[in-house]
Amino acid sequence: MSHTLSDNIFQNFCALSQKVQKLENKVKYDPVTNEKRAELHKALDNLQGNVEKLRQNAVDTQNRATQLFSQFEEMESQIISLYRKVEEGFEDYEISLITEEAFELTQSLSSGKMANVAKKVNELKSNVLFLFKHRRPSMQHRKIVHLALKLTDYASEMMQSPGMLTKKNLQLIQLLKTLLREAVLKADQMEEPGEALLSMDLYEIAELLYQKKVKEGRLRLNLIFSQLSKAQQARLREASDYPREMVKILLEIADGDPCIQWQNKEPSVIHMLQG
């Protein structure tokens, strides 16, 4: 619509310009008698009125165009936001599938239905790979994916050694299920990105220490040490000579206020997650 208005204004301007030029030629070449003077004044008044109308139309058109450009920017922002929401919705859906399959896998392991385990392991791995093929999971979902993959590794090892389905290992399966439930709860609560990043760092440092990569683990810990509370720093300092104890403390800090009591639980959670 504004494009049509602009075209009309330009055409009207050209027509008005021709009238002004024609009147200028009359003033220049024709004698200005008293009667002619009155006639010319009337024509000029008419031209002036047309110029003012045309000017106002141009101003209105410019204002509309400016407003329209502003609306274009808003619409573009809205479209970009919708792109993001589509991707987030896709991720939420895939994470819900991965979570459901992970819980089903823990149920199959707990009930000893090993015939279903292989199928569920393949389905779970397939969904994780599908998610990574299309999108890198956001920070609040990475722990869920991490635990799901650790679960598939653990389940695969149990399939290769059926005798591993002991009471102790069943307890570890339940512990992993609890960790997964907590990860889902934290993701639903939309924790701050900074907290999520710190939690992931703590989990990775705990794994390094468990794998006896103590030097690398301590170096990573030093980089984030200032982000911990004074009480947390003190606990880690007291356990500095006992890497396995540090692993437990790091996991507790990463999980916030855990409902899991780590004391007297062997092997450690990291051992379980390693399969």
N, C-alpha and C positions, 0 to 999 in steps of 0.2 A: 504493500500500500504506500509506504513512504517513498519507494522507488518511483511509483506513478506520480505522486505529488511533486517530486523533484523534477521529473520530466516536464510536467505541466508548468511549473514555475519557470523553467528555463525557456520553454516555448513562449510563454507570456512575456518574459523579459525581452526576448528577441523582437517580438511584435511591438512592444512598447518602445524599444530602442529605435526601431524604424520610424515610429511616429515622432519621436523627439528629433531625429535627424531631419525628417521632412519639415518639421516646424522650424528648425534652425535654418534651413535653406530659405524658407519664406521670410524669416526675419533678416537674413543676410541680403537677399536679392530683391525683395519687394519693399516698396515704400510703406512706412508705418504711419498710416493716417489715423485720425482719431477713431474712426469706425474700426479700422484694422487693429488698432491698439486694444480696443475692447474685445474684439474677436480673439486676438492672440492671448489676452489674459484669461479668457474663458477656457481656451484650449489648454493653456499651461496649468490652470487650476485642476482641470480634468486629468491631465497627465500626472500632476503631483499627487492627486488622490489615488490614482492607479499605482503609482510607485509605492505609496505608503501601504496600500493593501497587499501589494506583491511582497514588500519587505516583511510585513507581518506574517504572511504565508510562509516565507522563507524561514523566519525565526521559529514559527510553530513546527515546521518540518524538521528543522535542526534539533529542536528540543525533543521531538518524537524520535528522531534518529539516535540522539544521545541516550534517551531512555531505553530504546530498543537495544543499543549496543550493551548497555548495562544488563539488560535482561538476557542477552546472548551469553555474557560472562557467567551469570548466575546459572543458566541452563547448562553451560559447559561444565561448571563445577558440580552440578547435580548429576550429570552423566558420568563424570569421573568418580563421584561418590558411589554411584550405582555399580560401576565396574568393580570397585573395591568390595561393595556389599555382596556382589555375586560371587567373588572369589572367597570371601569370608564364609558365605553360606555353603559353598561347595566344600570348603575345608571342614566346617562344622559337621556337615553330613558325613563326610568320609571318616572323621574322627569318631563319630557316633557308631559307625559300622565297625571300626577297628576296636573300639571299647567293648561293644557287644560281643564280638567274636573272641576277644581276649577273655572276657568273663565266662563265655561258654567253654573255652579251652580249659580254664582252671576247673570248671565243673566236671568236664570229662576226665581230667587228670585225677581229681579228688574221688570220683566214683569208680575209677579204674577201668573206664570204658576206652581201652586203648585203640579199639577198632575205629573210633571216631576221632581220635587225636590226630592221626596223620592228615585226615581231610581238613580238620579245623586249622592245623598248622599251615597247610598250603593256602587255605582261604585267607588266613590272617596275613601271611607274607605277601600274598598277591595284592591285597588291599593297601598294605603299606607301600609296596612298590608303585602301585597305581597313583597313590597320593603324591609320592616324591617325583613321579614322572611329570605331573601337572602343576605341582605347587610345593614350595618349601614350607613346611609347617611353621606356624607362628610360634613364638617363644612359649606361650602358655600351654601349647599342645605337645611340645617336644618330649616332655617327660612321659606322657602317655604313650607316644610312639616308641620311646626308648624302652619302657617297661614291657610293651607288647612284643618287641623284638627279642628282648631277653627271655621272655616267656616261651617264645617259639624255639629258641636255642635250648632251653631247659627241657622242654617237651620232647624235642628231637633226641636228646641224649637219653631220656627215659624210655623212648621207644626202642632204642638200640640196646638198652639194658633193662628188661622188664623187672628184674629183681630190685631195681632202685625205688619201686613203689612201696617205700617203707613209711612207718608212722612219722619218722623225722622229716622225710621229704614231703609228706602230706602237710605237715605243719608249715614247711617252707612255701608250699603252694598257697596256703591260706595267707601267709604273710605277704606274698607277692600280690595276692588279690586285694589285700588291705591297702598296700602301697598304691595300687592302680586306682582303687576307689578314692583315695585321698588326692591323687593327681587329678582325677576328674572333677572333684569338688573344688579344688583350687582353680582349675581352668574356668569353671562356671562362675567363680567369684571374681574373675577378671582381675587378678592381682597386677600390681604395678609392674611395667616392663623391667624397671631396675631391680625389683625384688626377684623377678623370674630369672633374670640374667645371673644374679648372685647365687640363686639356688642351683642353677645349672652348673655354675663354676664349682660350687661345693661338691656336687655329685661327681663331677669329673676328677676333682682333686682326691676325693675318697677312693675312687677307682684306681688312680695312680698309686696311692699309698698301699692299697690292698695288693696290687700287682708288683709291689716292692720297688716301684720306681720312686723311691723316697726323695731323691734329690730334685727330680722334676716336680713332684708333688709339692715339696716345700717351697720351691721357687714360685709356683702358681699361687700358693697360699699367701706368700709375702705380698703379691701384687694386689690382693683383695683384702688383706688383713685389716686395713684401716676402715673398711666398710662394716666390720663386725662390731658388736657392742663390747664394752669393757669386760662384762662378765663372760661373754663368749671367748674373747681373746685370752682371758685368764684361764679358762678351762683348757683351751688348746695348748697354752704354754705349760701347764701342769702335766699334760699328756705328751709333751713333745718327744720324749724318749720312748714312747710306746705307740708305734704306728697303727696297730690294730685298734687301740683305744681312741686314737685320733679319728679313725674311720667312723667309729660309732658316733662320736661327737659331731663330726661334720654332717653326717646324715641327720642327726637330730636337729641341728641348726637349719639345714636345708628344708626340713619338713615342718619347721615352726614348733608348735606344741604337739608332739607326737602322742598318739594313743598307744603306740607300741613301746613296750619297755625292752630296751636292748640288752639289759643285763641277763646273763646266763643263757643267751641265745647263741648257739654255735651250730653250724658255721655262721659267719656274719651275713648280713643282707647282701653285701657285695659279692660274697661267695655264691649265694643263691642266684643273684642276677647274672653272674658269669656262667651259670649253668653248670 
